[in-house]
Each structure stands twice: as C-alpha cells, then as structure tokens.
Amino acid sequence: MLLRHARKKAGLTQIQLEKRLRTYKGYVSKYESGERELTLREFIDIAEALGVDPLSLMKSNQ
C-alpha cells in the first residue's frame, strides 16, 4: 500500500513505472498486491524511479 500510494502521488500508472524500472509486465502489480516481496535493492530502485528518497518513504509509513 505504501508504494502504491507513492506511485499514484507521482502520477504514474503501473505500466509507466514498470517501463522506468525496465522490468516485466505485472511486476508492480505483484508487489503492490503483496503477492511478491521486494528486496531492499528493489525497494530503493522503485523509490528512485518514483523520484522519492527511499529513507523518507520508509519514515512516512510510521
């Protein structure tokens, strides 16, 4: 839910974010739905693709 909110705040669709990440179709949907867990590196890459600081994104969840 945290990353979905950040993606929507950035004004991106799942497909647009997948293109920025250069990843496979359905990648964003799987982690947003909880079907797939992210590694720390993936979390950082996603935060950067969204244009947000990974640490501030983690703090906003508290």
C-alpha positions in Angstrom: 0.0 0.0 0.0 2.9 2.4 0.8 4.4 2.0 -2.7 1.1 2.1 -4.4 0.3 5.5 -2.7 3.7 6.8 -3.7 3.2 5.7 -7.3 -0.2 7.3 -7.5 1.2 10.5 -5.9 3.9 10.5 -8.6 1.1 10.3 -11.2 2.3 7.1 -12.7 0.4 4.0 -13.8 1.8 0.6 -13.0 2.9 0.2 -16.7 4.7 3.5 -16.7 6.6 2.5 -13.5 7.5 -0.9 -15.0 8.9 0.9 -18.0 11.0 3.2 -15.8 12.3 0.1 -13.9 12.8 -1.9 -17.1 11.1 -4.9 -15.6 8.4 -7.4 -16.7 4.7 -6.8 -17.1 2.9 -7.5 -13.8 5.9 -6.7 -11.6 4.4 -3.7 -10.0 1.0 -5.3 -9.6 2.5 -8.3 -7.8 4.4 -6.3 -5.1 1.5 -3.8 -4.7 -0.9 -6.7 -4.0 1.5 -8.4 -1.6 2.0 -11.4 -3.9 5.7 -10.7 -4.2 8.1 -9.4 -1.6 10.8 -6.9 -2.5 14.4 -7.0 -1.7 16.0 -3.8 -0.3 17.7 -3.1 -3.6 14.3 -3.4 -5.4 12.7 -1.1 -2.9 15.5 1.5 -3.4 15.2 1.2 -7.2 11.4 1.7 -7.1 11.7 4.7 -4.7 14.3 6.3 -7.1 12.1 5.6 -10.1 9.3 7.4 -8.3 11.5 10.3 -7.5 11.4 10.0 -3.8 14.1 9.4 -1.2 13.9 5.7 0.0 14.5 6.7 3.6 11.8 9.3 3.7 9.4 6.8 2.1 10.1 4.3 4.8 9.6 7.0 7.5 6.3 8.1 6.1 5.0 4.6 6.9 5.4 5.1 10.6 
